[in-house]
Amino acid sequence: MRLVIAECTLDYSGRLDTHLPRAVRLIIRKADGTVTVNADAGRQPLNWFPAPNDLNEAGDLWTLTNAKGERLVIQLHKILSDETVQLGDEPGLQKQGTEDELQTLLADRPEVLGEGVELVRREFPTSLGPVDLLCRDEEGTVAVEVKRSGGIDGVEQLTRYLDQLRGDIRLHPIRGIFAALTITPQAKTLAESRGIECREFDLDQLRGVESSDLKLF
């Protein structure tokens, strides 16, 4: 990424023609070719020229063009700073309250799924894919499907796992629990008709932060 701070003027032609008079601005050219021109005030760039584009850099004159016929001309009158920085790989946004976090918390505290529930294994393998949590309690085996947002598809998925797991006599008797942060009314109705329990959980409480009580349905 190239960061240039300079006194500059800009002229854009394309969907409409615009002109920015001489002032100090931050010009950012990303590795993919995207260029933004930024002022110290305001949330949005003054000008944004997306990739792909062609840059012709002739001394202090930058001319950018693209396949749409748009053109951005940046005249650098006085360069205050010109630096290229390698940012490295971007790991991406990590959302709080993800399905994986809920699965991890439930694996660490399986007792919140029901009295006497103990974890046997995470990602228990089947030919249809792994069951998120395989647990046991006094009544037998418990297969747990974990979703961030529980819908009908998740109930159908757990149903298929249960049908296959019932083929293993060592797991008898077996029941299912559908666990999520929120579960739709339609999914709850379908789960109930198939003998599957639904559990909605509050992540803050599972993390040990004071919050509302766990909700059991």
ChimeraX attribute file (.defattr): number of C-alpha atoms within 10 A of each C-alpha:
attribute: neighborCount
match mode: 1-to-1
recipient: residues
	/A:1	17
	/A:2	15
	/A:3	15
	/A:4	19
	/A:5	19
	/A:6	20
	/A:7	17
	/A:8	22
	/A:9	18
	/A:10	20
	/A:11	16
	/A:12	20
	/A:13	14
	/A:14	13
	/A:15	10
	/A:16	7
	/A:17	11
	/A:18	12
	/A:19	12
	/A:20	13
	/A:21	10
	/A:22	14
	/A:23	14
	/A:24	19
	/A:25	20
	/A:26	21
	/A:27	23
	/A:28	20
	/A:29	19
	/A:30	16
	/A:31	13
	/A:32	11
	/A:33	18
	/A:34	15
	/A:35	23
	/A:36	17
	/A:37	20
	/A:38	19
	/A:39	15
	/A:40	9
	/A:41	8
	/A:42	8
	/A:43	8
	/A:44	11
	/A:45	15
	/A:46	16
	/A:47	18
	/A:48	15
	/A:49	19
	/A:50	14
	/A:51	15
	/A:52	12
	/A:53	18
	/A:54	13
	/A:55	15
	/A:56	12
	/A:57	12
	/A:58	9
	/A:59	8
	/A:60	12
	/A:61	15
	/A:62	15
	/A:63	17
	/A:64	19
	/A:65	20
	/A:66	16
	/A:67	9
	/A:68	9
	/A:69	9
	/A:70	16
	/A:71	19
	/A:72	23
	/A:73	19
	/A:74	19
	/A:75	19
	/A:76	22
	/A:77	15
	/A:78	13
	/A:79	14
	/A:80	13
	/A:81	10
	/A:82	12
	/A:83	10
	/A:84	12
	/A:85	10
	/A:86	8
	/A:87	8
	/A:88	7
	/A:89	6
	/A:90	6
	/A:91	6
	/A:92	6
	/A:93	6
	/A:94	7
	/A:95	8
	/A:96	10
	/A:97	13
	/A:98	14
	/A:99	16
	/A:100	14
	/A:101	16
	/A:102	23
	/A:103	23
	/A:104	15
	/A:105	14
	/A:106	21
	/A:107	21
	/A:108	13
	/A:109	15
	/A:110	20
	/A:111	15
	/A:112	18
	/A:113	23
	/A:114	12
	/A:115	10
	/A:116	13
	/A:117	19
	/A:118	21
	/A:119	18
	/A:120	14
	/A:121	14
	/A:122	16
	/A:123	14
	/A:124	14
	/A:125	13
	/A:126	11
	/A:127	7
	/A:128	10
	/A:129	11
	/A:130	14
	/A:131	21
	/A:132	21
	/A:133	22
	/A:134	22
	/A:135	24
	/A:136	19
	/A:137	14
	/A:138	9
	/A:139	12
	/A:140	14
	/A:141	22
	/A:142	24
	/A:143	24
	/A:144	28
	/A:145	25
	/A:146	25
	/A:147	22
	/A:148	19
	/A:149	15
	/A:150	24
	/A:151	20
	/A:152	16
	/A:153	10
	/A:154	19
	/A:155	26
	/A:156	15
	/A:157	15
	/A:158	22
	/A:159	21
	/A:160	11
	/A:161	22
	/A:162	19
	/A:163	11
	/A:164	13
	/A:165	20
	/A:166	14
	/A:167	10
	/A:168	11
	/A:169	9
	/A:170	11
	/A:171	16
	/A:172	14
	/A:173	13
	/A:174	19
	/A:175	21
	/A:176	23
	/A:177	21
	/A:178	26
	/A:179	27
	/A:180	24
	/A:181	19
	/A:182	17
	/A:183	22
	/A:184	12
	/A:185	12
	/A:186	12
	/A:187	19
	/A:188	21
	/A:189	14
	/A:190	15
	/A:191	23
	/A:192	14
	/A:193	10
	/A:194	14
	/A:195	12
	/A:196	21
	/A:197	18
	/A:198	25
	/A:199	23
	/A:200	20
	/A:201	22
	/A:202	18
	/A:203	21
	/A:204	14
	/A:205	13
	/A:206	17
	/A:207	13
	/A:208	8
	/A:209	10
	/A:210	9
	/A:211	12
	/A:212	11
	/A:213	10
	/A:214	15
	/A:215	12
	/A:216	13
	/A:217	10
